[in-house]
Amino acid sequence: MITAYCQRGGMLAAVPITAGAEIPADAVWIDLFRPEEGEDRIIEAALGISVPTREEMFEIEPSSRLRVENGARYMTGAIVCNSEGERPALAQISFILAGNRLTTVRYDEPTPFRLVVAKLDRSCPTGTRGERLLLIMLDTIIDRAADIIERLAVDIDAASQQVFEPELERSGDSQRFRTILKLLGRRGDLGSKVRESLVSMGRVVTFLSTEGEAERFDKDQRALLKSMQRDVASLNDHVSYLGSKITFLLDATLGMVGIEQNNIIKIFAVLSVVLMPPTLIASVYGMNFQHMPELDERWGYPIALVAMLAAAVVPYLFFKWKRWL
């Protein structure tokens, strides 16, 4: 699907491009969303650019993701999608800056795109060109990453309180630790995706901030680029800290699980030691020898029961005294 955005009436109006239709002359942003067969050739013929395929967008070489070709700037970055769902993912987005027009190629619909469209649909500054639109998009993507990191920090703090809550408030440790481990695993996965997105966006911002590229921007836009560079660096440091905290909580949770397992094993060990002497006594009197003086005693059986009880209680009290229990 091809959508051209034109500045009309103080806002950015969306104009769907159907088969056979031409690109409006006043279009400042052309968005290819899940392009069908032949739509990429329409853009290539109209704008004189090469539209990257989906396979090319996933290449990791910096020379493939950030390059200048025939006067057009090609930049590919990753944006976090479905951050609030069960399975967050990274969407690869290609930005192509050719002349005063911005072209985007994408196969997913990340939240920053909806935010930019909604914002410019209400108000679009006069004289907005592709460069300004690109900076607005990058700034929105970075702001969205910051929001995800803030929510991630809240979830990690909540998990930390659950891991280290007082023992009197604990219930169902096994199920609770299983839930915490799943939560930490998912948040760790989301944090790694946010960091990967920030790294890719930081490379795009750095590419635009180079001496040759910066000449396309005015003073305010260059200041915005520097501000975004600082934001990306700061957010990278923060998400790295959260990653370290997640690792610490995972180790702490696994340590708690180990303690619980040790307590269970200790109970079985104590029970085996406690029951061993009575079993020995019962075994002795179950030998059925013909000459056993105790068998003729009237109180032999009660005495044997008391001896077995004492053999069980004495080791237990000894362990308590030694603080092994």
CORTA-V709685 format. One record per residue. RES is the residue in one letter. PHI is phi in whole degrees, 0 to 359 (999 if undefined). NEAR is the number of other C-alpha atoms within 10 Angstrom. Layout:
BEGIN
res: <RES & RES>
phi: <PHI & PHI>
near: <NEAR & NEAR>
END
This chain:
BEGIN
res: <M & I & T & A & Y & C & Q & R & G & G & M & L & A & A & V & P & I & T & A & G & A & E & I & P & A & D & A & V & W & I & D & L & F & R & P & E & E & G & E & D & R & I & I & E & A & A & L & G & I & S & V & P & T & R & E & E & M & F & E & I & E & P & S & S & R & L & R & V & E & N & G & A & R & Y & M & T & G & A & I & V & C & N & S & E & G & E & R & P & A & L & A & Q & I & S & F & I & L & A & G & N & R & L & T & T & V & R & Y & D & E & P & T & P & F & R & L & V & V & A & K & L & D & R & S & C & P & T & G & T & R & G & E & R & L & L & L & I & M & L & D & T & I & I & D & R & A & A & D & I & I & E & R & L & A & V & D & I & D & A & A & S & Q & Q & V & F & E & P & E & L & E & R & S & G & D & S & Q & R & F & R & T & I & L & K & L & L & G & R & R & G & D & L & G & S & K & V & R & E & S & L & V & S & M & G & R & V & V & T & F & L & S & T & E & G & E & A & E & R & F & D & K & D & Q & R & A & L & L & K & S & M & Q & R & D & V & A & S & L & N & D & H & V & S & Y & L & G & S & K & I & T & F & L & L & D & A & T & L & G & M & V & G & I & E & Q & N & N & I & I & K & I & F & A & V & L & S & V & V & L & M & P & P & T & L & I & A & S & V & Y & G & M & N & F & Q & H & M & P & E & L & D & E & R & W & G & Y & P & I & A & L & V & A & M & L & A & A & A & V & V & P & Y & L & F & F & K & W & K & R & W & L>
phi: <999 & 248 & 231 & 258 & 251 & 241 & 277 & 218 & 63 & 76 & 215 & 261 & 269 & 271 & 237 & 295 & 254 & 266 & 300 & 89 & 279 & 263 & 287 & 303 & 293 & 266 & 289 & 253 & 216 & 240 & 249 & 258 & 253 & 48 & 301 & 275 & 299 & 96 & 289 & 295 & 290 & 298 & 292 & 299 & 289 & 282 & 251 & 71 & 239 & 257 & 277 & 291 & 280 & 295 & 294 & 294 & 290 & 268 & 293 & 259 & 293 & 303 & 293 & 272 & 270 & 226 & 203 & 243 & 219 & 55 & 82 & 259 & 261 & 250 & 224 & 237 & 224 & 250 & 233 & 285 & 244 & 55 & 293 & 265 & 266 & 285 & 232 & 295 & 218 & 254 & 257 & 273 & 238 & 255 & 251 & 238 & 253 & 233 & 66 & 258 & 248 & 249 & 240 & 241 & 237 & 209 & 239 & 226 & 237 & 290 & 301 & 304 & 294 & 295 & 294 & 295 & 298 & 295 & 293 & 284 & 289 & 273 & 204 & 228 & 303 & 297 & 81 & 294 & 241 & 300 & 298 & 294 & 299 & 298 & 295 & 299 & 296 & 298 & 297 & 293 & 297 & 293 & 298 & 295 & 298 & 296 & 298 & 296 & 296 & 298 & 293 & 296 & 296 & 297 & 296 & 291 & 298 & 296 & 295 & 297 & 294 & 291 & 293 & 253 & 291 & 302 & 298 & 295 & 266 & 277 & 206 & 58 & 304 & 300 & 292 & 294 & 293 & 296 & 295 & 296 & 298 & 296 & 298 & 295 & 297 & 292 & 291 & 295 & 295 & 296 & 298 & 294 & 291 & 297 & 294 & 298 & 296 & 296 & 298 & 293 & 293 & 297 & 293 & 296 & 296 & 296 & 299 & 287 & 273 & 298 & 303 & 291 & 283 & 296 & 294 & 282 & 251 & 278 & 298 & 295 & 291 & 294 & 295 & 295 & 298 & 296 & 297 & 294 & 299 & 295 & 297 & 298 & 297 & 294 & 294 & 299 & 297 & 292 & 291 & 294 & 298 & 296 & 298 & 294 & 293 & 298 & 299 & 298 & 293 & 298 & 297 & 295 & 296 & 296 & 295 & 297 & 298 & 298 & 296 & 297 & 295 & 296 & 297 & 294 & 296 & 296 & 298 & 296 & 296 & 296 & 299 & 295 & 290 & 295 & 276 & 293 & 298 & 301 & 296 & 296 & 295 & 298 & 292 & 298 & 277 & 257 & 286 & 62 & 289 & 290 & 252 & 231 & 306 & 294 & 290 & 268 & 284 & 294 & 259 & 297 & 293 & 300 & 296 & 297 & 295 & 296 & 297 & 294 & 296 & 296 & 294 & 274 & 284 & 300 & 298 & 296 & 295 & 296 & 296 & 295 & 296 & 278 & 59 & 274 & 246>
near: <14 & 23 & 18 & 21 & 24 & 19 & 22 & 14 & 10 & 14 & 19 & 24 & 19 & 18 & 15 & 15 & 17 & 12 & 11 & 7 & 9 & 11 & 20 & 13 & 8 & 12 & 22 & 23 & 25 & 25 & 19 & 21 & 15 & 15 & 16 & 10 & 8 & 10 & 17 & 20 & 14 & 19 & 19 & 13 & 10 & 11 & 14 & 13 & 21 & 16 & 21 & 16 & 13 & 16 & 7 & 13 & 20 & 16 & 13 & 11 & 8 & 12 & 11 & 16 & 21 & 20 & 15 & 14 & 11 & 9 & 11 & 17 & 19 & 24 & 26 & 27 & 24 & 23 & 25 & 25 & 21 & 15 & 20 & 10 & 8 & 9 & 11 & 17 & 19 & 19 & 20 & 22 & 21 & 25 & 21 & 27 & 21 & 20 & 15 & 15 & 21 & 23 & 22 & 20 & 24 & 20 & 14 & 16 & 16 & 20 & 16 & 22 & 14 & 10 & 15 & 17 & 16 & 12 & 13 & 18 & 17 & 11 & 13 & 17 & 12 & 11 & 10 & 16 & 17 & 21 & 21 & 19 & 19 & 19 & 19 & 16 & 17 & 21 & 21 & 17 & 24 & 23 & 17 & 18 & 24 & 21 & 12 & 17 & 21 & 13 & 13 & 19 & 20 & 11 & 14 & 21 & 15 & 12 & 20 & 20 & 10 & 16 & 20 & 13 & 11 & 9 & 8 & 6 & 7 & 12 & 9 & 7 & 14 & 12 & 10 & 13 & 17 & 13 & 13 & 20 & 19 & 12 & 15 & 22 & 15 & 15 & 22 & 22 & 15 & 26 & 23 & 16 & 20 & 29 & 23 & 18 & 24 & 26 & 18 & 22 & 24 & 22 & 20 & 20 & 22 & 16 & 17 & 22 & 20 & 10 & 9 & 9 & 12 & 16 & 12 & 14 & 17 & 11 & 10 & 9 & 17 & 17 & 13 & 17 & 21 & 15 & 13 & 21 & 20 & 13 & 18 & 25 & 13 & 13 & 21 & 21 & 13 & 17 & 23 & 15 & 13 & 21 & 21 & 13 & 18 & 22 & 15 & 13 & 21 & 20 & 13 & 15 & 22 & 15 & 12 & 17 & 16 & 12 & 12 & 14 & 12 & 12 & 13 & 11 & 12 & 14 & 12 & 12 & 11 & 16 & 13 & 12 & 15 & 20 & 16 & 15 & 18 & 20 & 13 & 13 & 15 & 15 & 11 & 11 & 14 & 9 & 9 & 10 & 10 & 7 & 8 & 11 & 9 & 13 & 14 & 10 & 10 & 9 & 10 & 13 & 14 & 10 & 13 & 16 & 14 & 13 & 16 & 20 & 15 & 15 & 20 & 20 & 13 & 12 & 16 & 18 & 12 & 12 & 12 & 11 & 10 & 9 & 8 & 10 & 13>
END
